[in-house]
Amino acid sequence: MNDLETKEKIETDICKLERNLKQVEGIELSDLEKEVYNRAVDYKNDSKYYLEKEDFRTAFGCIEYSHGLLDAIRMVYEII
């Protein structure tokens, strides 16, 4: 297994994403931005599901995709 796909790495990424999600909670998002935000949350939840199933590769892919979606919103609002 790739070091990037370990259970601990994925759990750390999930915690980081949850902190980043809180950064945009108070922002009034457009409908399209809300859709992107909601997809980021869905992928986070998918990551947790696959982590539980010990499918670390899929869990890793989901959380990284979620980070990418959320980072796009954070960039628009100059949070990062």
Phi and psi restraints in degrees (range 20) as a CNS / XPLOR table:
assign (resid 1 and name C) (resid 2 and name N)
       (resid 2 and name CA) (resid 2 and name C) 1.0 -66.2 20.0 2
assign (resid 2 and name N) (resid 2 and name CA)
       (resid 2 and name C) (resid 3 and name N) 1.0 140.1 20.0 2
assign (resid 2 and name C) (resid 3 and name N)
       (resid 3 and name CA) (resid 3 and name C) 1.0 -57.7 20.0 2
assign (resid 3 and name N) (resid 3 and name CA)
       (resid 3 and name C) (resid 4 and name N) 1.0 -28.1 20.0 2
assign (resid 3 and name C) (resid 4 and name N)
       (resid 4 and name CA) (resid 4 and name C) 1.0 -72.0 20.0 2
assign (resid 4 and name N) (resid 4 and name CA)
       (resid 4 and name C) (resid 5 and name N) 1.0 -15.7 20.0 2
assign (resid 4 and name C) (resid 5 and name N)
       (resid 5 and name CA) (resid 5 and name C) 1.0 -108.3 20.0 2
assign (resid 5 and name N) (resid 5 and name CA)
       (resid 5 and name C) (resid 6 and name N) 1.0 25.2 20.0 2
assign (resid 5 and name C) (resid 6 and name N)
       (resid 6 and name CA) (resid 6 and name C) 1.0 -79.9 20.0 2
assign (resid 6 and name N) (resid 6 and name CA)
       (resid 6 and name C) (resid 7 and name N) 1.0 157.0 20.0 2
assign (resid 6 and name C) (resid 7 and name N)
       (resid 7 and name CA) (resid 7 and name C) 1.0 -57.1 20.0 2
assign (resid 7 and name N) (resid 7 and name CA)
       (resid 7 and name C) (resid 8 and name N) 1.0 -43.8 20.0 2
assign (resid 7 and name C) (resid 8 and name N)
       (resid 8 and name CA) (resid 8 and name C) 1.0 -64.2 20.0 2
assign (resid 8 and name N) (resid 8 and name CA)
       (resid 8 and name C) (resid 9 and name N) 1.0 -41.3 20.0 2
assign (resid 8 and name C) (resid 9 and name N)
       (resid 9 and name CA) (resid 9 and name C) 1.0 -63.4 20.0 2
assign (resid 9 and name N) (resid 9 and name CA)
       (resid 9 and name C) (resid 10 and name N) 1.0 -43.4 20.0 2
assign (resid 9 and name C) (resid 10 and name N)
       (resid 10 and name CA) (resid 10 and name C) 1.0 -66.0 20.0 2
assign (resid 10 and name N) (resid 10 and name CA)
       (resid 10 and name C) (resid 11 and name N) 1.0 -42.8 20.0 2
assign (resid 10 and name C) (resid 11 and name N)
       (resid 11 and name CA) (resid 11 and name C) 1.0 -61.3 20.0 2
assign (resid 11 and name N) (resid 11 and name CA)
       (resid 11 and name C) (resid 12 and name N) 1.0 -39.9 20.0 2
assign (resid 11 and name C) (resid 12 and name N)
       (resid 12 and name CA) (resid 12 and name C) 1.0 -63.7 20.0 2
assign (resid 12 and name N) (resid 12 and name CA)
       (resid 12 and name C) (resid 13 and name N) 1.0 -42.7 20.0 2
assign (resid 12 and name C) (resid 13 and name N)
       (resid 13 and name CA) (resid 13 and name C) 1.0 -64.8 20.0 2
assign (resid 13 and name N) (resid 13 and name CA)
       (resid 13 and name C) (resid 14 and name N) 1.0 -36.8 20.0 2
assign (resid 13 and name C) (resid 14 and name N)
       (resid 14 and name CA) (resid 14 and name C) 1.0 -64.5 20.0 2
assign (resid 14 and name N) (resid 14 and name CA)
       (resid 14 and name C) (resid 15 and name N) 1.0 -44.2 20.0 2
assign (resid 14 and name C) (resid 15 and name N)
       (resid 15 and name CA) (resid 15 and name C) 1.0 -62.0 20.0 2
assign (resid 15 and name N) (resid 15 and name CA)
       (resid 15 and name C) (resid 16 and name N) 1.0 -42.9 20.0 2
assign (resid 15 and name C) (resid 16 and name N)
       (resid 16 and name CA) (resid 16 and name C) 1.0 -61.5 20.0 2
assign (resid 16 and name N) (resid 16 and name CA)
       (resid 16 and name C) (resid 17 and name N) 1.0 -43.6 20.0 2
assign (resid 16 and name C) (resid 17 and name N)
       (resid 17 and name CA) (resid 17 and name C) 1.0 -63.8 20.0 2
assign (resid 17 and name N) (resid 17 and name CA)
       (resid 17 and name C) (resid 18 and name N) 1.0 -40.7 20.0 2
assign (resid 17 and name C) (resid 18 and name N)
       (resid 18 and name CA) (resid 18 and name C) 1.0 -61.9 20.0 2
assign (resid 18 and name N) (resid 18 and name CA)
       (resid 18 and name C) (resid 19 and name N) 1.0 -38.3 20.0 2
assign (resid 18 and name C) (resid 19 and name N)
       (resid 19 and name CA) (resid 19 and name C) 1.0 -64.6 20.0 2
assign (resid 19 and name N) (resid 19 and name CA)
       (resid 19 and name C) (resid 20 and name N) 1.0 -42.2 20.0 2
assign (resid 19 and name C) (resid 20 and name N)
       (resid 20 and name CA) (resid 20 and name C) 1.0 -68.0 20.0 2
assign (resid 20 and name N) (resid 20 and name CA)
       (resid 20 and name C) (resid 21 and name N) 1.0 -34.3 20.0 2
assign (resid 20 and name C) (resid 21 and name N)
       (resid 21 and name CA) (resid 21 and name C) 1.0 -61.3 20.0 2
assign (resid 21 and name N) (resid 21 and name CA)
       (resid 21 and name C) (resid 22 and name N) 1.0 -38.2 20.0 2
assign (resid 21 and name C) (resid 22 and name N)
       (resid 22 and name CA) (resid 22 and name C) 1.0 -65.2 20.0 2
assign (resid 22 and name N) (resid 22 and name CA)
       (resid 22 and name C) (resid 23 and name N) 1.0 -26.7 20.0 2
assign (resid 22 and name C) (resid 23 and name N)
       (resid 23 and name CA) (resid 23 and name C) 1.0 -64.2 20.0 2
assign (resid 23 and name N) (resid 23 and name CA)
       (resid 23 and name C) (resid 24 and name N) 1.0 -28.0 20.0 2
assign (resid 23 and name C) (resid 24 and name N)
       (resid 24 and name CA) (resid 24 and name C) 1.0 -104.9 20.0 2
assign (resid 24 and name N) (resid 24 and name CA)
       (resid 24 and name C) (resid 25 and name N) 1.0 0.5 20.0 2
assign (resid 24 and name C) (resid 25 and name N)
       (resid 25 and name CA) (resid 25 and name C) 1.0 -56.9 20.0 2
assign (resid 25 and name N) (resid 25 and name CA)
       (resid 25 and name C) (resid 26 and name N) 1.0 -39.0 20.0 2
assign (resid 25 and name C) (resid 26 and name N)
       (resid 26 and name CA) (resid 26 and name C) 1.0 -87.1 20.0 2
assign (resid 26 and name N) (resid 26 and name CA)
       (resid 26 and name C) (resid 27 and name N) 1.0 -0.6 20.0 2
assign (resid 26 and name C) (resid 27 and name N)
       (resid 27 and name CA) (resid 27 and name C) 1.0 -85.6 20.0 2
assign (resid 27 and name N) (resid 27 and name CA)
       (resid 27 and name C) (resid 28 and name N) 1.0 135.8 20.0 2
assign (resid 27 and name C) (resid 28 and name N)
       (resid 28 and name CA) (resid 28 and name C) 1.0 -80.4 20.0 2
assign (resid 28 and name N) (resid 28 and name CA)
       (resid 28 and name C) (resid 29 and name N) 1.0 106.0 20.0 2
assign (resid 28 and name C) (resid 29 and name N)
       (resid 29 and name CA) (resid 29 and name C) 1.0 -91.3 20.0 2
assign (resid 29 and name N) (resid 29 and name CA)
       (resid 29 and name C) (resid 30 and name N) 1.0 149.0 20.0 2
assign (resid 29 and name C) (resid 30 and name N)
       (resid 30 and name CA) (resid 30 and name C) 1.0 -69.2 20.0 2
assign (resid 30 and name N) (resid 30 and name CA)
       (resid 30 and name C) (resid 31 and name N) 1.0 168.7 20.0 2
assign (resid 30 and name C) (resid 31 and name N)
       (resid 31 and name CA) (resid 31 and name C) 1.0 -59.3 20.0 2
assign (resid 31 and name N) (resid 31 and name CA)
       (resid 31 and name C) (resid 32 and name N) 1.0 -41.7 20.0 2
assign (resid 31 and name C) (resid 32 and name N)
       (resid 32 and name CA) (resid 32 and name C) 1.0 -66.8 20.0 2
assign (resid 32 and name N) (resid 32 and name CA)
       (resid 32 and name C) (resid 33 and name N) 1.0 -41.0 20.0 2
assign (resid 32 and name C) (resid 33 and name N)
       (resid 33 and name CA) (resid 33 and name C) 1.0 -63.9 20.0 2
assign (resid 33 and name N) (resid 33 and name CA)
       (resid 33 and name C) (resid 34 and name N) 1.0 -37.7 20.0 2
assign (resid 33 and name C) (resid 34 and name N)
       (resid 34 and name CA) (resid 34 and name C) 1.0 -62.2 20.0 2
assign (resid 34 and name N) (resid 34 and name CA)
       (resid 34 and name C) (resid 35 and name N) 1.0 -38.9 20.0 2
assign (resid 34 and name C) (resid 35 and name N)
       (resid 35 and name CA) (resid 35 and name C) 1.0 -64.1 20.0 2
assign (resid 35 and name N) (resid 35 and name CA)
       (resid 35 and name C) (resid 36 and name N) 1.0 -42.6 20.0 2
assign (resid 35 and name C) (resid 36 and name N)
       (resid 36 and name CA) (resid 36 and name C) 1.0 -63.7 20.0 2
assign (resid 36 and name N) (resid 36 and name CA)
       (resid 36 and name C) (resid 37 and name N) 1.0 -45.3 20.0 2
assign (resid 36 and name C) (resid 37 and name N)
       (resid 37 and name CA) (resid 37 and name C) 1.0 -58.2 20.0 2
assign (resid 37 and name N) (resid 37 and name CA)
       (resid 37 and name C) (resid 38 and name N) 1.0 -47.6 20.0 2
assign (resid 37 and name C) (resid 38 and name N)
       (resid 38 and name CA) (resid 38 and name C) 1.0 -62.8 20.0 2
assign (resid 38 and name N) (resid 38 and name CA)
       (resid 38 and name C) (resid 39 and name N) 1.0 -36.1 20.0 2
assign (resid 38 and name C) (resid 39 and name N)
       (resid 39 and name CA) (resid 39 and name C) 1.0 -67.1 20.0 2
assign (resid 39 and name N) (resid 39 and name CA)
       (resid 39 and name C) (resid 40 and name N) 1.0 -37.7 20.0 2
assign (resid 39 and name C) (resid 40 and name N)
       (resid 40 and name CA) (resid 40 and name C) 1.0 -60.3 20.0 2
assign (resid 40 and name N) (resid 40 and name CA)
       (resid 40 and name C) (resid 41 and name N) 1.0 -42.5 20.0 2
assign (resid 40 and name C) (resid 41 and name N)
       (resid 41 and name CA) (resid 41 and name C) 1.0 -64.7 20.0 2
assign (resid 41 and name N) (resid 41 and name CA)
       (resid 41 and name C) (resid 42 and name N) 1.0 -42.2 20.0 2
assign (resid 41 and name C) (resid 42 and name N)
       (resid 42 and name CA) (resid 42 and name C) 1.0 -60.9 20.0 2
assign (resid 42 and name N) (resid 42 and name CA)
       (resid 42 and name C) (resid 43 and name N) 1.0 -43.9 20.0 2
assign (resid 42 and name C) (resid 43 and name N)
       (resid 43 and name CA) (resid 43 and name C) 1.0 -66.6 20.0 2
assign (resid 43 and name N) (resid 43 and name CA)
       (resid 43 and name C) (resid 44 and name N) 1.0 -34.3 20.0 2
assign (resid 43 and name C) (resid 44 and name N)
       (resid 44 and name CA) (resid 44 and name C) 1.0 -61.0 20.0 2
assign (resid 44 and name N) (resid 44 and name CA)
       (resid 44 and name C) (resid 45 and name N) 1.0 -46.2 20.0 2
assign (resid 44 and name C) (resid 45 and name N)
       (resid 45 and name CA) (resid 45 and name C) 1.0 -64.2 20.0 2
assign (resid 45 and name N) (resid 45 and name CA)
       (resid 45 and name C) (resid 46 and name N) 1.0 -38.5 20.0 2
assign (resid 45 and name C) (resid 46 and name N)
       (resid 46 and name CA) (resid 46 and name C) 1.0 -61.8 20.0 2
assign (resid 46 and name N) (resid 46 and name CA)
       (resid 46 and name C) (resid 47 and name N) 1.0 -40.9 20.0 2
assign (resid 46 and name C) (resid 47 and name N)
       (resid 47 and name CA) (resid 47 and name C) 1.0 -60.3 20.0 2
assign (resid 47 and name N) (resid 47 and name CA)
       (resid 47 and name C) (resid 48 and name N) 1.0 -44.0 20.0 2
assign (resid 47 and name C) (resid 48 and name N)
       (resid 48 and name CA) (resid 48 and name C) 1.0 -61.7 20.0 2
assign (resid 48 and name N) (resid 48 and name CA)
       (resid 48 and name C) (resid 49 and name N) 1.0 -40.7 20.0 2
assign (resid 48 and name C) (resid 49 and name N)
       (resid 49 and name CA) (resid 49 and name C) 1.0 -61.0 20.0 2
assign (resid 49 and name N) (resid 49 and name CA)
       (resid 49 and name C) (resid 50 and name N) 1.0 -50.2 20.0 2
assign (resid 49 and name C) (resid 50 and name N)
       (resid 50 and name CA) (resid 50 and name C) 1.0 -68.8 20.0 2
assign (resid 50 and name N) (resid 50 and name CA)
       (resid 50 and name C) (resid 51 and name N) 1.0 -31.1 20.0 2
assign (resid 50 and name C) (resid 51 and name N)
       (resid 51 and name CA) (resid 51 and name C) 1.0 -62.8 20.0 2
assign (resid 51 and name N) (resid 51 and name CA)
       (resid 51 and name C) (resid 52 and name N) 1.0 -42.6 20.0 2
assign (resid 51 and name C) (resid 52 and name N)
       (resid 52 and name CA) (resid 52 and name C) 1.0 -59.9 20.0 2
assign (resid 52 and name N) (resid 52 and name CA)
       (resid 52 and name C) (resid 53 and name N) 1.0 -37.0 20.0 2
assign (resid 52 and name C) (resid 53 and name N)
       (resid 53 and name CA) (resid 53 and name C) 1.0 -81.5 20.0 2
assign (resid 53 and name N) (resid 53 and name CA)
       (resid 53 and name C) (resid 54 and name N) 1.0 -1.0 20.0 2
assign (resid 53 and name C) (resid 54 and name N)
       (resid 54 and name CA) (resid 54 and name C) 1.0 62.4 20.0 2
assign (resid 54 and name N) (resid 54 and name CA)
       (resid 54 and name C) (resid 55 and name N) 1.0 27.7 20.0 2
assign (resid 54 and name C) (resid 55 and name N)
       (resid 55 and name CA) (resid 55 and name C) 1.0 -94.8 20.0 2
assign (resid 55 and name N) (resid 55 and name CA)
       (resid 55 and name C) (resid 56 and name N) 1.0 79.0 20.0 2
assign (resid 55 and name C) (resid 56 and name N)
       (resid 56 and name CA) (resid 56 and name C) 1.0 -66.7 20.0 2
assign (resid 56 and name N) (resid 56 and name CA)
       (resid 56 and name C) (resid 57 and name N) 1.0 -35.6 20.0 2
assign (resid 56 and name C) (resid 57 and name N)
       (resid 57 and name CA) (resid 57 and name C) 1.0 -62.1 20.0 2
assign (resid 57 and name N) (resid 57 and name CA)
       (resid 57 and name C) (resid 58 and name N) 1.0 -47.3 20.0 2
assign (resid 57 and name C) (resid 58 and name N)
       (resid 58 and name CA) (resid 58 and name C) 1.0 -67.9 20.0 2
assign (resid 58 and name N) (resid 58 and name CA)
       (resid 58 and name C) (resid 59 and name N) 1.0 -41.2 20.0 2
assign (resid 58 and name C) (resid 59 and name N)
       (resid 59 and name CA) (resid 59 and name C) 1.0 -59.4 20.0 2
assign (resid 59 and name N) (resid 59 and name CA)
       (resid 59 and name C) (resid 60 and name N) 1.0 -42.6 20.0 2
assign (resid 59 and name C) (resid 60 and name N)
       (resid 60 and name CA) (resid 60 and name C) 1.0 -63.7 20.0 2
assign (resid 60 and name N) (resid 60 and name CA)
       (resid 60 and name C) (resid 61 and name N) 1.0 -45.5 20.0 2
assign (resid 60 and name C) (resid 61 and name N)
       (resid 61 and name CA) (resid 61 and name C) 1.0 -60.1 20.0 2
assign (resid 61 and name N) (resid 61 and name CA)
       (resid 61 and name C) (resid 62 and name N) 1.0 -42.8 20.0 2
assign (resid 61 and name C) (resid 62 and name N)
       (resid 62 and name CA) (resid 62 and name C) 1.0 -63.9 20.0 2
assign (resid 62 and name N) (resid 62 and name CA)
       (resid 62 and name C) (resid 63 and name N) 1.0 -45.2 20.0 2
assign (resid 62 and name C) (resid 63 and name N)
       (resid 63 and name CA) (resid 63 and name C) 1.0 -70.7 20.0 2
assign (resid 63 and name N) (resid 63 and name CA)
       (resid 63 and name C) (resid 64 and name N) 1.0 -34.8 20.0 2
assign (resid 63 and name C) (resid 64 and name N)
       (resid 64 and name CA) (resid 64 and name C) 1.0 -68.8 20.0 2
assign (resid 64 and name N) (resid 64 and name CA)
       (resid 64 and name C) (resid 65 and name N) 1.0 -38.7 20.0 2
assign (resid 64 and name C) (resid 65 and name N)
       (resid 65 and name CA) (resid 65 and name C) 1.0 -64.0 20.0 2
assign (resid 65 and name N) (resid 65 and name CA)
       (resid 65 and name C) (resid 66 and name N) 1.0 -41.4 20.0 2
assign (resid 65 and name C) (resid 66 and name N)
       (resid 66 and name CA) (resid 66 and name C) 1.0 -59.9 20.0 2
assign (resid 66 and name N) (resid 66 and name CA)
       (resid 66 and name C) (resid 67 and name N) 1.0 -44.7 20.0 2
assign (resid 66 and name C) (resid 67 and name N)
       (resid 67 and name CA) (resid 67 and name C) 1.0 -57.8 20.0 2
assign (resid 67 and name N) (resid 67 and name CA)
       (resid 67 and name C) (resid 68 and name N) 1.0 -42.8 20.0 2
assign (resid 67 and name C) (resid 68 and name N)
       (resid 68 and name CA) (resid 68 and name C) 1.0 -62.3 20.0 2
assign (resid 68 and name N) (resid 68 and name CA)
       (resid 68 and name C) (resid 69 and name N) 1.0 -44.1 20.0 2
assign (resid 68 and name C) (resid 69 and name N)
       (resid 69 and name CA) (resid 69 and name C) 1.0 -62.4 20.0 2
assign (resid 69 and name N) (resid 69 and name CA)
       (resid 69 and name C) (resid 70 and name N) 1.0 -46.8 20.0 2
assign (resid 69 and name C) (resid 70 and name N)
       (resid 70 and name CA) (resid 70 and name C) 1.0 -67.6 20.0 2
assign (resid 70 and name N) (resid 70 and name CA)
       (resid 70 and name C) (resid 71 and name N) 1.0 -38.0 20.0 2
assign (resid 70 and name C) (resid 71 and name N)
       (resid 71 and name CA) (resid 71 and name C) 1.0 -61.0 20.0 2
assign (resid 71 and name N) (resid 71 and name CA)
       (resid 71 and name C) (resid 72 and name N) 1.0 -33.7 20.0 2
assign (resid 71 and name C) (resid 72 and name N)
       (resid 72 and name CA) (resid 72 and name C) 1.0 -60.5 20.0 2
assign (resid 72 and name N) (resid 72 and name CA)
       (resid 72 and name C) (resid 73 and name N) 1.0 -43.9 20.0 2
assign (resid 72 and name C) (resid 73 and name N)
       (resid 73 and name CA) (resid 73 and name C) 1.0 -66.5 20.0 2
assign (resid 73 and name N) (resid 73 and name CA)
       (resid 73 and name C) (resid 74 and name N) 1.0 -43.9 20.0 2
assign (resid 73 and name C) (resid 74 and name N)
       (resid 74 and name CA) (resid 74 and name C) 1.0 -62.7 20.0 2
assign (resid 74 and name N) (resid 74 and name CA)
       (resid 74 and name C) (resid 75 and name N) 1.0 -34.4 20.0 2
assign (resid 74 and name C) (resid 75 and name N)
       (resid 75 and name CA) (resid 75 and name C) 1.0 -68.4 20.0 2
assign (resid 75 and name N) (resid 75 and name CA)
       (resid 75 and name C) (resid 76 and name N) 1.0 -42.8 20.0 2
assign (resid 75 and name C) (resid 76 and name N)
       (resid 76 and name CA) (resid 76 and name C) 1.0 -57.6 20.0 2
assign (resid 76 and name N) (resid 76 and name CA)
       (resid 76 and name C) (resid 77 and name N) 1.0 -38.6 20.0 2
assign (resid 76 and name C) (resid 77 and name N)
       (resid 77 and name CA) (resid 77 and name C) 1.0 -95.9 20.0 2
assign (resid 77 and name N) (resid 77 and name CA)
       (resid 77 and name C) (resid 78 and name N) 1.0 12.2 20.0 2
assign (resid 77 and name C) (resid 78 and name N)
       (resid 78 and name CA) (resid 78 and name C) 1.0 54.8 20.0 2
assign (resid 78 and name N) (resid 78 and name CA)
       (resid 78 and name C) (resid 79 and name N) 1.0 40.0 20.0 2
assign (resid 78 and name C) (resid 79 and name N)
       (resid 79 and name CA) (resid 79 and name C) 1.0 -85.3 20.0 2
assign (resid 79 and name N) (resid 79 and name CA)
       (resid 79 and name C) (resid 80 and name N) 1.0 -26.6 20.0 2
